[in-house]
Amino acid sequence: MVNQLPQKKDQEKRVFTGVYFDRPQHDALRRLSKETRVPLAEYLREAVNDVLKKHGVKVPKPKVGR
């Protein structure tokens, strides 16, 4: 699998972050992603949003279009 960096126009919208997981956690997440056909990254973004919400951190919505 080739890891593609975001295109120049997307650089203000998204930032790459590498994260290590315990193997069982990673395997379970990959399985869930494959079974549901929801990208693993989407589950990770959802999890981050849940943690931020839990701790009362407000995140501004990304700007749409330029």
mmCIF file as Biopython writes it, N, C-alpha, C and O atoms, coordinates in Angstrom:
data_model
#
loop_
_atom_site.group_PDB
_atom_site.id
_atom_site.type_symbol
_atom_site.label_atom_id
_atom_site.label_alt_id
_atom_site.label_comp_id
_atom_site.label_asym_id
_atom_site.label_entity_id
_atom_site.label_seq_id
_atom_site.pdbx_PDB_ins_code
_atom_site.Cartn_x
_atom_site.Cartn_y
_atom_site.Cartn_z
_atom_site.occupancy
_atom_site.B_iso_or_equiv
_atom_site.auth_seq_id
_atom_site.auth_asym_id
_atom_site.pdbx_PDB_model_num
ATOM 1   N N  . MET A ? 1  ? 0.842   -1.167 0.000  1.0 0.0 1  A 1 
ATOM 2   C CA . MET A ? 1  ? 0.000   0.000  0.000  1.0 0.0 1  A 1 
ATOM 3   C C  . MET A ? 1  ? 0.893   1.239  0.000  1.0 0.0 1  A 1 
ATOM 4   O O  . MET A ? 1  ? 1.818   1.347  0.805  1.0 0.0 1  A 1 
ATOM 5   N N  . VAL A ? 2  ? 0.612   2.159  -0.899 1.0 0.0 2  A 1 
ATOM 6   C CA . VAL A ? 2  ? 1.371   3.387  -1.010 1.0 0.0 2  A 1 
ATOM 7   C C  . VAL A ? 2  ? 0.695   4.453  -0.173 1.0 0.0 2  A 1 
ATOM 8   O O  . VAL A ? 2  ? -0.506  4.690  -0.307 1.0 0.0 2  A 1 
ATOM 9   N N  . ASN A ? 3  ? 1.466   5.097  0.690  1.0 0.0 3  A 1 
ATOM 10  C CA . ASN A ? 3  ? 0.930   6.147  1.539  1.0 0.0 3  A 1 
ATOM 11  C C  . ASN A ? 3  ? 1.011   7.457  0.776  1.0 0.0 3  A 1 
ATOM 12  O O  . ASN A ? 3  ? 2.110   7.937  0.497  1.0 0.0 3  A 1 
ATOM 13  N N  . GLN A ? 4  ? -0.126  8.045  0.432  1.0 0.0 4  A 1 
ATOM 14  C CA . GLN A ? 4  ? -0.142  9.282  -0.318 1.0 0.0 4  A 1 
ATOM 15  C C  . GLN A ? 4  ? -0.357  10.452 0.622  1.0 0.0 4  A 1 
ATOM 16  O O  . GLN A ? 4  ? -1.222  10.416 1.496  1.0 0.0 4  A 1 
ATOM 17  N N  . LEU A ? 5  ? 0.449   11.496 0.426  1.0 0.0 5  A 1 
ATOM 18  C CA . LEU A ? 5  ? 0.277   12.705 1.198  1.0 0.0 5  A 1 
ATOM 19  C C  . LEU A ? 5  ? -0.850  13.522 0.587  1.0 0.0 5  A 1 
ATOM 20  O O  . LEU A ? 5  ? -1.122  13.396 -0.607 1.0 0.0 5  A 1 
ATOM 21  N N  . PRO A ? 6  ? -1.507  14.354 1.379  1.0 0.0 6  A 1 
ATOM 22  C CA . PRO A ? 6  ? -2.593  15.159 0.831  1.0 0.0 6  A 1 
ATOM 23  C C  . PRO A ? 6  ? -2.082  16.091 -0.263 1.0 0.0 6  A 1 
ATOM 24  O O  . PRO A ? 6  ? -0.931  16.528 -0.236 1.0 0.0 6  A 1 
ATOM 25  N N  . GLN A ? 7  ? -2.938  16.382 -1.209 1.0 0.0 7  A 1 
ATOM 26  C CA . GLN A ? 7  ? -2.598  17.343 -2.247 1.0 0.0 7  A 1 
ATOM 27  C C  . GLN A ? 7  ? -2.438  18.713 -1.608 1.0 0.0 7  A 1 
ATOM 28  O O  . GLN A ? 7  ? -2.938  18.959 -0.511 1.0 0.0 7  A 1 
ATOM 29  N N  . LYS A ? 8  ? -1.732  19.608 -2.308 1.0 0.0 8  A 1 
ATOM 30  C CA . LYS A ? 8  ? -1.474  20.937 -1.777 1.0 0.0 8  A 1 
ATOM 31  C C  . LYS A ? 8  ? -2.756  21.640 -1.319 1.0 0.0 8  A 1 
ATOM 32  O O  . LYS A ? 8  ? -2.764  22.288 -0.272 1.0 0.0 8  A 1 
ATOM 33  N N  . LYS A ? 9  ? -3.837  21.518 -2.095 1.0 0.0 9  A 1 
ATOM 34  C CA . LYS A ? 9  ? -5.094  22.184 -1.733 1.0 0.0 9  A 1 
ATOM 35  C C  . LYS A ? 9  ? -5.703  21.633 -0.447 1.0 0.0 9  A 1 
ATOM 36  O O  . LYS A ? 9  ? -6.503  22.316 0.192  1.0 0.0 9  A 1 
ATOM 37  N N  . ASP A ? 10 ? -5.341  20.409 -0.054 1.0 0.0 10 A 1 
ATOM 38  C CA . ASP A ? 10 ? -5.896  19.778 1.141  1.0 0.0 10 A 1 
ATOM 39  C C  . ASP A ? 10 ? -5.051  20.016 2.390  1.0 0.0 10 A 1 
ATOM 40  O O  . ASP A ? 10 ? -5.469  19.658 3.491  1.0 0.0 10 A 1 
ATOM 41  N N  . GLN A ? 11 ? -3.875  20.613 2.237  1.0 0.0 11 A 1 
ATOM 42  C CA . GLN A ? 11 ? -2.951  20.739 3.369  1.0 0.0 11 A 1 
ATOM 43  C C  . GLN A ? 11 ? -3.506  21.575 4.510  1.0 0.0 11 A 1 
ATOM 44  O O  . GLN A ? 11 ? -3.126  21.363 5.661  1.0 0.0 11 A 1 
ATOM 45  N N  . GLU A ? 12 ? -4.392  22.516 4.225  1.0 0.0 12 A 1 
ATOM 46  C CA . GLU A ? 12 ? -4.972  23.313 5.298  1.0 0.0 12 A 1 
ATOM 47  C C  . GLU A ? 12 ? -6.104  22.569 5.989  1.0 0.0 12 A 1 
ATOM 48  O O  . GLU A ? 12 ? -6.492  22.926 7.101  1.0 0.0 12 A 1 
ATOM 49  N N  . LYS A ? 13 ? -6.633  21.545 5.347  1.0 0.0 13 A 1 
ATOM 50  C CA . LYS A ? 13 ? -7.760  20.797 5.889  1.0 0.0 13 A 1 
ATOM 51  C C  . LYS A ? 13 ? -7.325  19.619 6.744  1.0 0.0 13 A 1 
ATOM 52  O O  . LYS A ? 13 ? -7.940  19.345 7.775  1.0 0.0 13 A 1 
ATOM 53  N N  . ARG A ? 14 ? -6.286  18.924 6.339  1.0 0.0 14 A 1 
ATOM 54  C CA . ARG A ? 14 ? -5.897  17.681 7.005  1.0 0.0 14 A 1 
ATOM 55  C C  . ARG A ? 14 ? -4.414  17.686 7.348  1.0 0.0 14 A 1 
ATOM 56  O O  . ARG A ? 14 ? -3.601  18.310 6.666  1.0 0.0 14 A 1 
ATOM 57  N N  . VAL A ? 15 ? -4.082  16.975 8.425  1.0 0.0 15 A 1 
ATOM 58  C CA . VAL A ? 15 ? -2.701  16.849 8.876  1.0 0.0 15 A 1 
ATOM 59  C C  . VAL A ? 15 ? -2.446  15.373 9.142  1.0 0.0 15 A 1 
ATOM 60  O O  . VAL A ? 15 ? -3.255  14.709 9.790  1.0 0.0 15 A 1 
ATOM 61  N N  . PHE A ? 16 ? -1.332  14.860 8.648  1.0 0.0 16 A 1 
ATOM 62  C CA . PHE A ? 16 ? -0.978  13.458 8.889  1.0 0.0 16 A 1 
ATOM 63  C C  . PHE A ? 16 ? -0.400  13.305 10.283 1.0 0.0 16 A 1 
ATOM 64  O O  . PHE A ? 16 ? 0.447   14.092 10.703 1.0 0.0 16 A 1 
ATOM 65  N N  . THR A ? 17 ? -0.865  12.277 11.007 1.0 0.0 17 A 1 
ATOM 66  C CA . THR A ? 17 ? -0.337  11.936 12.321 1.0 0.0 17 A 1 
ATOM 67  C C  . THR A ? 17 ? -0.163  10.432 12.385 1.0 0.0 17 A 1 
ATOM 68  O O  . THR A ? 17 ? -1.115  9.683  12.170 1.0 0.0 17 A 1 
ATOM 69  N N  . GLY A ? 18 ? 1.043   9.988  12.679 1.0 0.0 18 A 1 
ATOM 70  C CA . GLY A ? 18 ? 1.306   8.559  12.823 1.0 0.0 18 A 1 
ATOM 71  C C  . GLY A ? 18 ? 1.045   8.132  14.259 1.0 0.0 18 A 1 
ATOM 72  O O  . GLY A ? 18 ? 1.426   8.834  15.196 1.0 0.0 18 A 1 
ATOM 73  N N  . VAL A ? 19 ? 0.401   6.991  14.437 1.0 0.0 19 A 1 
ATOM 74  C CA . VAL A ? 19 ? 0.043   6.509  15.773 1.0 0.0 19 A 1 
ATOM 75  C C  . VAL A ? 19 ? 0.338   5.016  15.868 1.0 0.0 19 A 1 
ATOM 76  O O  . VAL A ? 19 ? 0.068   4.267  14.929 1.0 0.0 19 A 1 
ATOM 77  N N  . TYR A ? 20 ? 0.889   4.585  16.992 1.0 0.0 20 A 1 
ATOM 78  C CA . TYR A ? 20 ? 1.113   3.160  17.227 1.0 0.0 20 A 1 
ATOM 79  C C  . TYR A ? 20 ? -0.030  2.602  18.071 1.0 0.0 20 A 1 
ATOM 80  O O  . TYR A ? 20 ? -0.494  3.249  19.009 1.0 0.0 20 A 1 
ATOM 81  N N  . PHE A ? 21 ? -0.481  1.387  17.727 1.0 0.0 21 A 1 
ATOM 82  C CA . PHE A ? 21 ? -1.526  0.706  18.474 1.0 0.0 21 A 1 
ATOM 83  C C  . PHE A ? 21 ? -1.002  -0.637 18.948 1.0 0.0 21 A 1 
ATOM 84  O O  . PHE A ? 21 ? -0.078  -1.198 18.361 1.0 0.0 21 A 1 
ATOM 85  N N  . ASP A ? 22 ? -1.603  -1.149 20.022 1.0 0.0 22 A 1 
ATOM 86  C CA . ASP A ? 22 ? -1.314  -2.524 20.409 1.0 0.0 22 A 1 
ATOM 87  C C  . ASP A ? 22 ? -1.865  -3.417 19.297 1.0 0.0 22 A 1 
ATOM 88  O O  . ASP A ? 22 ? -2.891  -3.092 18.700 1.0 0.0 22 A 1 
ATOM 89  N N  . ARG A ? 23 ? -1.202  -4.532 19.013 1.0 0.0 23 A 1 
ATOM 90  C CA . ARG A ? 23 ? -1.589  -5.408 17.905 1.0 0.0 23 A 1 
ATOM 91  C C  . ARG A ? 23 ? -3.053  -5.862 17.980 1.0 0.0 23 A 1 
ATOM 92  O O  . ARG A ? 23 ? -3.757  -5.775 16.974 1.0 0.0 23 A 1 
ATOM 93  N N  . PRO A ? 24 ? -3.540  -6.342 19.133 1.0 0.0 24 A 1 
ATOM 94  C CA . PRO A ? 24 ? -4.946  -6.791 19.173 1.0 0.0 24 A 1 
ATOM 95  C C  . PRO A ? 24 ? -5.922  -5.654 18.867 1.0 0.0 24 A 1 
ATOM 96  O O  . PRO A ? 24 ? -6.924  -5.864 18.183 1.0 0.0 24 A 1 
ATOM 97  N N  . GLN A ? 25 ? -5.638  -4.468 19.363 1.0 0.0 25 A 1 
ATOM 98  C CA . GLN A ? 25 ? -6.490  -3.310 19.106 1.0 0.0 25 A 1 
ATOM 99  C C  . GLN A ? 25 ? -6.480  -2.969 17.610 1.0 0.0 25 A 1 
ATOM 100 O O  . GLN A ? 25 ? -7.526  -2.701 17.020 1.0 0.0 25 A 1 
ATOM 101 N N  . HIS A ? 26 ? -5.314  -2.984 17.023 1.0 0.0 26 A 1 
ATOM 102 C CA . HIS A ? 26 ? -5.174  -2.689 15.588 1.0 0.0 26 A 1 
ATOM 103 C C  . HIS A ? 26 ? -5.909  -3.729 14.744 1.0 0.0 26 A 1 
ATOM 104 O O  . HIS A ? 26 ? -6.647  -3.385 13.821 1.0 0.0 26 A 1 
ATOM 105 N N  . ASP A ? 27 ? -5.701  -4.997 15.071 1.0 0.0 27 A 1 
ATOM 106 C CA . ASP A ? 27 ? -6.347  -6.073 14.310 1.0 0.0 27 A 1 
ATOM 107 C C  . ASP A ? 27 ? -7.873  -5.979 14.389 1.0 0.0 27 A 1 
ATOM 108 O O  . ASP A ? 27 ? -8.566  -6.179 13.392 1.0 0.0 27 A 1 
ATOM 109 N N  . ALA A ? 28 ? -8.389  -5.674 15.583 1.0 0.0 28 A 1 
ATOM 110 C CA . ALA A ? 28 ? -9.840  -5.562 15.750 1.0 0.0 28 A 1 
ATOM 111 C C  . ALA A ? 28 ? -10.382 -4.382 14.948 1.0 0.0 28 A 1 
ATOM 112 O O  . ALA A ? 28 ? -11.442 -4.482 14.329 1.0 0.0 28 A 1 
ATOM 113 N N  . LEU A ? 29 ? -9.663  -3.279 14.959 1.0 0.0 29 A 1 
ATOM 114 C CA . LEU A ? 29 ? -10.095 -2.104 14.209 1.0 0.0 29 A 1 
ATOM 115 C C  . LEU A ? 29 ? -10.065 -2.362 12.702 1.0 0.0 29 A 1 
ATOM 116 O O  . LEU A ? 29 ? -10.970 -1.943 11.981 1.0 0.0 29 A 1 
ATOM 117 N N  . ARG A ? 30 ? -9.036  -3.043 12.234 1.0 0.0 30 A 1 
ATOM 118 C CA . ARG A ? 30 ? -8.944  -3.406 10.803 1.0 0.0 30 A 1 
ATOM 119 C C  . ARG A ? 30 ? -10.098 -4.330 10.407 1.0 0.0 30 A 1 
ATOM 120 O O  . ARG A ? 30 ? -10.709 -4.160 9.352  1.0 0.0 30 A 1 
ATOM 121 N N  . ARG A ? 31 ? -10.387 -5.306 11.266 1.0 0.0 31 A 1 
ATOM 122 C CA . ARG A ? 31 ? -11.493 -6.230 10.997 1.0 0.0 31 A 1 
ATOM 123 C C  . ARG A ? 31 ? -12.816 -5.481 10.899 1.0 0.0 31 A 1 
ATOM 124 O O  . ARG A ? 31 ? -13.602 -5.710 9.981  1.0 0.0 31 A 1 
ATOM 125 N N  . LEU A ? 32 ? -13.056 -4.581 11.854 1.0 0.0 32 A 1 
ATOM 126 C CA . LEU A ? 32 ? -14.274 -3.786 11.855 1.0 0.0 32 A 1 
ATOM 127 C C  . LEU A ? 32 ? -14.366 -2.954 10.575 1.0 0.0 32 A 1 
ATOM 128 O O  . LEU A ? 32 ? -15.425 -2.877 9.953  1.0 0.0 32 A 1 
ATOM 129 N N  . SER A ? 33 ? -13.281 -2.348 10.198 1.0 0.0 33 A 1 
ATOM 130 C CA . SER A ? 33 ? -13.247 -1.535 8.985  1.0 0.0 33 A 1 
ATOM 131 C C  . SER A ? 33 ? -13.570 -2.363 7.749  1.0 0.0 33 A 1 
ATOM 132 O O  . SER A ? 33 ? -14.329 -1.935 6.880  1.0 0.0 33 A 1 
ATOM 133 N N  . LYS A ? 34 ? -12.986 -3.547 7.685  1.0 0.0 34 A 1 
ATOM 134 C CA . LYS A ? 34 ? -13.223 -4.417 6.535  1.0 0.0 34 A 1 
ATOM 135 C C  . LYS A ? 34 ? -14.677 -4.897 6.497  1.0 0.0 34 A 1 
ATOM 136 O O  . LYS A ? 34 ? -15.299 -4.916 5.435  1.0 0.0 34 A 1 
ATOM 137 N N  . GLU A ? 35 ? -15.214 -5.281 7.654  1.0 0.0 35 A 1 
ATOM 138 C CA . GLU A ? 35 ? -16.585 -5.799 7.726  1.0 0.0 35 A 1 
ATOM 139 C C  . GLU A ? 35 ? -17.628 -4.731 7.410  1.0 0.0 35 A 1 
ATOM 140 O O  . GLU A ? 35 ? -18.642 -5.020 6.775  1.0 0.0 35 A 1 
ATOM 141 N N  . THR A ? 36 ? -17.384 -3.512 7.847  1.0 0.0 36 A 1 
ATOM 142 C CA . THR A ? 36 ? -18.363 -2.441 7.681  1.0 0.0 36 A 1 
ATOM 143 C C  . THR A ? 36 ? -18.105 -1.586 6.452  1.0 0.0 36 A 1 
ATOM 144 O O  . THR A ? 36 ? -18.955 -0.790 6.052  1.0 0.0 36 A 1 
ATOM 145 N N  . ARG A ? 37 ? -16.932 -1.751 5.853  1.0 0.0 37 A 1 
ATOM 146 C CA . ARG A ? 37 ? -16.512 -0.959 4.691  1.0 0.0 37 A 1 
ATOM 147 C C  . ARG A ? 37 ? -16.432 0.531  5.018  1.0 0.0 37 A 1 
ATOM 148 O O  . ARG A ? 37 ? -16.587 1.382  4.142  1.0 0.0 37 A 1 
ATOM 149 N N  . VAL A ? 38 ? -16.186 0.828  6.296  1.0 0.0 38 A 1 
ATOM 150 C CA . VAL A ? 38 ? -15.940 2.197  6.740  1.0 0.0 38 A 1 
ATOM 151 C C  . VAL A ? 38 ? -14.428 2.324  6.906  1.0 0.0 38 A 1 
ATOM 152 O O  . VAL A ? 38 ? -13.820 1.504  7.595  1.0 0.0 38 A 1 
ATOM 153 N N  . PRO A ? 39 ? -13.807 3.333  6.292  1.0 0.0 39 A 1 
ATOM 154 C CA . PRO A ? 39 ? -12.355 3.461  6.401  1.0 0.0 39 A 1 
ATOM 155 C C  . PRO A ? 39 ? -11.879 3.553  7.847  1.0 0.0 39 A 1 
ATOM 156 O O  . PRO A ? 39 ? -12.517 4.186  8.689  1.0 0.0 39 A 1 
ATOM 157 N N  . LEU A ? 40 ? -10.766 2.920  8.112  1.0 0.0 40 A 1 
ATOM 158 C CA . LEU A ? 40 ? -10.178 2.932  9.446  1.0 0.0 40 A 1 
ATOM 159 C C  . LEU A ? 40 ? -9.963  4.368  9.912  1.0 0.0 40 A 1 
ATOM 160 O O  . LEU A ? 40 ? -10.206 4.679  11.078 1.0 0.0 40 A 1 
ATOM 161 N N  . ALA A ? 41 ? -9.516  5.236  9.032  1.0 0.0 41 A 1 
ATOM 162 C CA . ALA A ? 41 ? -9.274  6.636  9.392  1.0 0.0 41 A 1 
ATOM 163 C C  . ALA A ? 41 ? -10.554 7.316  9.869  1.0 0.0 41 A 1 
ATOM 164 O O  . ALA A ? 41 ? -10.513 8.168  10.758 1.0 0.0 41 A 1 
ATOM 165 N N  . GLU A ? 42 ? -11.678 6.945  9.286  1.0 0.0 42 A 1 
ATOM 166 C CA . GLU A ? 42 ? -12.953 7.542  9.708  1.0 0.0 42 A 1 
ATOM 167 C C  . GLU A ? 42 ? -13.267 7.146  11.145 1.0 0.0 42 A 1 
ATOM 168 O O  . GLU A ? 42 ? -13.738 7.975  11.924 1.0 0.0 42 A 1 
ATOM 169 N N  . TYR A ? 43 ? -13.014 5.890  11.504 1.0 0.0 43 A 1 
ATOM 170 C CA . TYR A ? 43 ? -13.218 5.455  12.895 1.0 0.0 43 A 1 
ATOM 171 C C  . TYR A ? 43 ? -12.284 6.207  13.839 1.0 0.0 43 A 1 
ATOM 172 O O  . TYR A ? 43 ? -12.686 6.580  14.941 1.0 0.0 43 A 1 
ATOM 173 N N  . LEU A ? 44 ? -11.057 6.428  13.421 1.0 0.0 44 A 1 
ATOM 174 C CA . LEU A ? 44 ? -10.103 7.140  14.277 1.0 0.0 44 A 1 
ATOM 175 C C  . LEU A ? 44 ? -10.521 8.598  14.468 1.0 0.0 44 A 1 
ATOM 176 O O  . LEU A ? 44 ? -10.434 9.124  15.577 1.0 0.0 44 A 1 
ATOM 177 N N  . ARG A ? 45 ? -10.973 9.254  13.396 1.0 0.0 45 A 1 
ATOM 178 C CA . ARG A ? 45 ? -11.447 10.637 13.532 1.0 0.0 45 A 1 
ATOM 179 C C  . ARG A ? 45 ? -12.651 10.697 14.473 1.0 0.0 45 A 1 
ATOM 180 O O  . ARG A ? 45 ? -12.762 11.612 15.288 1.0 0.0 45 A 1 
ATOM 181 N N  . GLU A ? 46 ? -13.551 9.717  14.357 1.0 0.0 46 A 1 
ATOM 182 C CA . GLU A ? 46 ? -14.723 9.664  15.231 1.0 0.0 46 A 1 
ATOM 183 C C  . GLU A ? 46 ? -14.284 9.509  16.695 1.0 0.0 46 A 1 
ATOM 184 O O  . GLU A ? 46 ? -14.834 10.158 17.585 1.0 0.0 46 A 1 
ATOM 185 N N  . ALA A ? 47 ? -13.305 8.657  16.931 1.0 0.0 47 A 1 
ATOM 186 C CA . ALA A ? 47 ? -12.819 8.434  18.298 1.0 0.0 47 A 1 
ATOM 187 C C  . ALA A ? 47 ? -12.201 9.713  18.874 1.0 0.0 47 A 1 
ATOM 188 O O  . ALA A ? 47 ? -12.426 10.041 20.039 1.0 0.0 47 A 1 
ATOM 189 N N  . VAL A ? 48 ? -11.432 10.423 18.069 1.0 0.0 48 A 1 
ATOM 190 C CA . VAL A ? 48 ? -10.822 11.677 18.530 1.0 0.0 48 A 1 
ATOM 191 C C  . VAL A ? 48 ? -11.911 12.694 18.853 1.0 0.0 48 A 1 
ATOM 192 O O  . VAL A ? 48 ? -11.839 13.379 19.874 1.0 0.0 48 A 1 
ATOM 193 N N  . ASN A ? 49 ? -12.907 12.793 18.001 1.0 0.0 49 A 1 
ATOM 194 C CA . ASN A ? 49 ? -14.019 13.714 18.267 1.0 0.0 49 A 1 
ATOM 195 C C  . ASN A ? 49 ? -14.725 13.364 19.569 1.0 0.0 49 A 1 
ATOM 196 O O  . ASN A ? 49 ? -15.101 14.254 20.333 1.0 0.0 49 A 1 
ATOM 197 N N  . ASP A ? 50 ? -14.906 12.073 19.825 1.0 0.0 50 A 1 
ATOM 198 C CA . ASP A ? 50 ? -15.554 11.632 21.076 1.0 0.0 50 A 1 
ATOM 199 C C  . ASP A ? 50 ? -14.729 12.029 22.303 1.0 0.0 50 A 1 
ATOM 200 O O  . ASP A ? 50 ? -15.291 12.474 23.304 1.0 0.0 50 A 1 
ATOM 201 N N  . VAL A ? 51 ? -13.413 11.875 22.237 1.0 0.0 51 A 1 
ATOM 202 C CA . VAL A ? 51 ? -12.537 12.236 23.361 1.0 0.0 51 A 1 
ATOM 203 C C  . VAL A ? 51 ? -12.562 13.745 23.584 1.0 0.0 51 A 1 
ATOM 204 O O  . VAL A ? 51 ? -12.652 14.203 24.723 1.0 0.0 51 A 1 
ATOM 205 N N  . LEU A ? 52 ? -12.484 14.520 22.501 1.0 0.0 52 A 1 
ATOM 206 C CA . LEU A ? 52 ? -12.523 15.975 22.638 1.0 0.0 52 A 1 
ATOM 207 C C  . LEU A ? 52 ? -13.842 16.430 23.258 1.0 0.0 52 A 1 
ATOM 208 O O  . LEU A ? 52 ? -13.858 17.302 24.127 1.0 0.0 52 A 1 
ATOM 209 N N  . LYS A ? 53 ? -14.936 15.841 22.810 1.0 0.0 53 A 1 
ATOM 210 C CA . LYS A ? 53 ? -16.247 16.180 23.350 1.0 0.0 53 A 1 
ATOM 211 C C  . LYS A ? 53 ? -16.332 15.808 24.834 1.0 0.0 53 A 1 
ATOM 212 O O  . LYS A ? 53 ? -16.846 16.579 25.645 1.0 0.0 53 A 1 
ATOM 213 N N  . LYS A ? 54 ? -15.830 14.635 25.175 1.0 0.0 54 A 1 
ATOM 214 C CA . LYS A ? 54 ? -15.843 14.156 26.565 1.0 0.0 54 A 1 
ATOM 215 C C  . LYS A ? 54 ? -15.137 15.136 27.496 1.0 0.0 54 A 1 
ATOM 216 O O  . LYS A ? 54 ? -15.547 15.321 28.642 1.0 0.0 54 A 1 
ATOM 217 N N  . HIS A ? 55 ? -14.071 15.762 26.994 1.0 0.0 55 A 1 
ATOM 218 C CA . HIS A ? 55 ? -13.277 16.677 27.807 1.0 0.0 55 A 1 
ATOM 219 C C  . HIS A ? 55 ? -13.665 18.145 27.595 1.0 0.0 55 A 1 
ATOM 220 O O  . HIS A ? 55 ? -12.980 19.053 28.066 1.0 0.0 55 A 1 
ATOM 221 N N  . GLY A ? 56 ? -14.763 18.361 26.886 1.0 0.0 56 A 1 
ATOM 222 C CA . GLY A ? 56 ? -15.273 19.714 26.715 1.0 0.0 56 A 1 
ATOM 223 C C  . GLY A ? 56 ? -14.449 20.605 25.811 1.0 0.0 56 A 1 
ATOM 224 O O  . GLY A ? 56 ? -14.512 21.829 25.923 1.0 0.0 56 A 1 
ATOM 225 N N  . VAL A ? 57 ? -13.680 20.012 24.917 1.0 0.0 57 A 1 
ATOM 226 C CA . VAL A ? 57 ? -12.851 20.793 24.001 1.0 0.0 57 A 1 
ATOM 227 C C  . VAL A ? 57 ? -13.664 21.090 22.745 1.0 0.0 57 A 1 
ATOM 228 O O  . VAL A ? 57 ? -14.123 20.180 22.054 1.0 0.0 57 A 1 
ATOM 229 N N  . LYS A ? 58 ? -13.830 22.373 22.467 1.0 0.0 58 A 1 
ATOM 230 C CA . LYS A ? 58 ? -14.566 22.785 21.272 1.0 0.0 58 A 1 
ATOM 231 C C  . LYS A ? 58 ? -13.597 22.895 20.097 1.0 0.0 58 A 1 
ATOM 232 O O  . LYS A ? 58 ? -12.522 23.483 20.215 1.0 0.0 58 A 1 
ATOM 233 N N  . VAL A ? 59 ? -13.995 22.323 18.968 1.0 0.0 59 A 1 
ATOM 234 C CA . VAL A ? 59 ? -13.166 22.357 17.763 1.0 0.0 59 A 1 
ATOM 235 C C  . VAL A ? 59 ? -13.954 23.090 16.684 1.0 0.0 59 A 1 
ATOM 236 O O  . VAL A ? 59 ? -15.072 22.699 16.348 1.0 0.0 59 A 1 
ATOM 237 N N  . PRO A ? 60 ? -13.364 24.161 16.142 1.0 0.0 60 A 1 
ATOM 238 C CA . PRO A ? 60 ? -14.081 24.862 15.082 1.0 0.0 60 A 1 
ATOM 239 C C  . PRO A ? 60 ? -14.222 23.974 13.849 1.0 0.0 60 A 1 
ATOM 240 O O  . PRO A ? 60 ? -13.336 23.175 13.544 1.0 0.0 60 A 1 
ATOM 241 N N  . LYS A ? 61 ? -15.348 24.121 13.142 1.0 0.0 61 A 1 
ATOM 242 C CA . LYS A ? 61 ? -15.565 23.342 11.922 1.0 0.0 61 A 1 
ATOM 243 C C  . LYS A ? 61 ? -14.604 23.846 10.851 1.0 0.0 61 A 1 
ATOM 244 O O  . LYS A ? 61 ? -14.295 25.036 10.794 1.0 0.0 61 A 1 
ATOM 245 N N  . PRO A ? 62 ? -14.126 22.915 9.988  1.0 0.0 62 A 1 
ATOM 246 C CA . PRO A ? 62 ? -13.213 23.355 8.930  1.0 0.0 62 A 1 
ATOM 247 C C  . PRO A ? 62 ? -13.916 24.294 7.970  1.0 0.0 62 A 1 
ATOM 248 O O  . PRO A ? 62 ? -15.121 24.187 7.742  1.0 0.0 62 A 1 
ATOM 249 N N  . LYS A ? 63 ? -13.143 25.219 7.409  1.0 0.0 63 A 1 
ATOM 250 C CA . LYS A ? 63 ? -13.691 26.146 6.425  1.0 0.0 63 A 1 
ATOM 251 C C  . LYS A ? 63 ? -14.009 25.404 5.147  1.0 0.0 63 A 1 
ATOM 252 O O  . LYS A ? 63 ? -13.213 24.587 4.684  1.0 0.0 63 A 1 
ATOM 253 N N  . VAL A ? 64 ? -15.165 25.683 4.573  1.0 0.0 64 A 1 
ATOM 254 C CA . VAL A ? 64 ? -15.584 25.023 3.338  1.0 0.0 64 A 1 
ATOM 255 C C  . VAL A ? 64 ? -15.291 25.949 2.177  1.0 0.0 64 A 1 
ATOM 256 O O  . VAL A ? 64 ? -15.708 27.107 2.164  1.0 0.0 64 A 1 
ATOM 257 N N  . GLY A ? 65 ? -14.556 25.414 1.187  1.0 0.0 65 A 1 
ATOM 258 C CA . GLY A ? 65 ? -14.252 26.192 -0.013 1.0 0.0 65 A 1 
ATOM 259 C C  . GLY A ? 65 ? -13.391 27.404 0.272  1.0 0.0 65 A 1 
ATOM 260 O O  . GLY A ? 65 ? -13.234 27.821 1.420  1.0 0.0 65 A 1 
ATOM 261 N N  . ARG A ? 66 ? -12.845 27.954 -0.774 1.0 0.0 66 A 1 
ATOM 262 C CA . ARG A ? 66 ? -12.010 29.143 -0.625 1.0 0.0 66 A 1 
ATOM 263 C C  . ARG A ? 66 ? -12.335 30.109 -1.679 1.0 0.0 66 A 1 
ATOM 264 O O  . ARG A ? 66 ? -11.741 31.186 -1.733 1.0 0.0 66 A 1 
#
